[in-house]
Amino acid sequence: MVQESSLACDGVVFHYPDTKEPALHELTFSIPAGSKTAVLGHNGSGKSTLFLHAVGILRPQQGTVVQGGKALSYSKKELAALRRKVGLVFQDPEQQLILSTPLEDVSFGLRGSGMAEPAIAARCREVMELLNLTDLGDKPIHQLSLGQKKRTALAGVLAMEPELILLDEPTSYLDPLSETQMLKGLEAIHDKGTTVVMATHDMDLAYRWADWIIVLEHGRCRAAGTPEEIFAGREELLSIGLGLPLLADLWFSLPASLTAGQSAPRTADEFKVKLHKLLALNHSYS
Ligand SMILES: Nc1ncnc2c1ncn2[C@@H]1O[C@H](COP(=O)(O)OP(=O)(O)OP(=O)(O)O)[C@@H](O)[C@H]1O
């Protein structure tokens, strides 16, 4: 069965003015609809440039961007529809937050969509509760911490209920509690059928969170697949040059005779269960 794609690129080339190398270099990949996709890649590999193409802020000089099965044509009407369907959360919340308080900012897009005031209030309440922002609704944005600002920027995008949400480094600089709150919000929107795509340098997060992974290198797609395929072994991981997730590193450091034929565990709990089984099995043969 061919899996429906939420976002795809076919041979996309994009060169910023006055730069030597293209930022996107015949980039081709597909992100399955309904997936939780992590986009991995070194600094400068093209992740942010790709996201700007996905929302139509940048337009490829060659190739096509496909959203919901349709190649973008960049007509005014289509771009307006695209921005309702695809939400982008910037790495730096300062680029996104434009009003004075979280409540004003989160309701801004909804007001623009012509929604009635009681429905706007209910939607804002729901997303702010989901991201633990309820008590901060009227606080001046410039007094919020970075984690609170990042969650406010996400709330503004979630309120619009996009089909596809793209997040550029959503958990960078967050403490563990803020990261958990952010991931809880993403889980809730994913459960409703939204495709969630995040660019991240956090290999441990990508490893435990994603169900589809894309690896960019110099603006090209170096690898794409399920975490099991991408993180199939130490050599593959090292050849991608992005470092090993801790759990995969520990798993692959066990004797191969013990782990043969088994996929590496993706959460600490899964790791403990697999390890206990291996130890029990090994003990019964000794
Ligand atoms: N506005 C710009 N003008 C010129 N070059 C740019 C611009 N924005 C990005 N680039 C270049 O395009 C390439 C891809 O950058 P991009 O920001 O997409 O990478 P990234 O993978 O998101 O990086 P990071 O992990 O550091 O956020 C880099 O070589 C970068 O220097």
The ligand as an ORCA input file, in Angstrom:
! r2SCAN-3c Opt
* xyz 0 1
  N      18.863     34.285      4.888
  C      19.920     33.601      4.450
  N      20.786     34.142      3.576
  C      21.859     33.455      3.108
  N      22.140     32.182      3.469
  C      21.298     31.582      4.341
  C      20.164     32.241      4.882
  N      19.519     31.406      5.723
  C      20.230     30.264      5.712
  N      21.303     30.358      4.879
  C      22.278     29.303      4.566
  O      21.580     28.172      4.052
  C      22.114     26.962      4.570
  C      21.005     26.179      5.288
  O      20.625     26.917      6.439
  P      19.421     26.461      7.391
  O      19.219     27.568      8.364
  O      18.287     26.026      6.558
  O      20.080     25.190      8.097
  P      19.601     24.416      9.434
  O      19.784     22.968      9.148
  O      18.264     24.881      9.831
  O      20.703     24.905     10.462
  P      20.641     24.953     12.104
  O      20.680     23.536     12.584
  O      21.890     25.702     12.431
  O      19.378     25.701     12.506
  C      23.274     27.348      5.465
  O      24.462     27.252      4.725
  C      23.001     28.810      5.821
  O      24.181     29.525      6.034
*
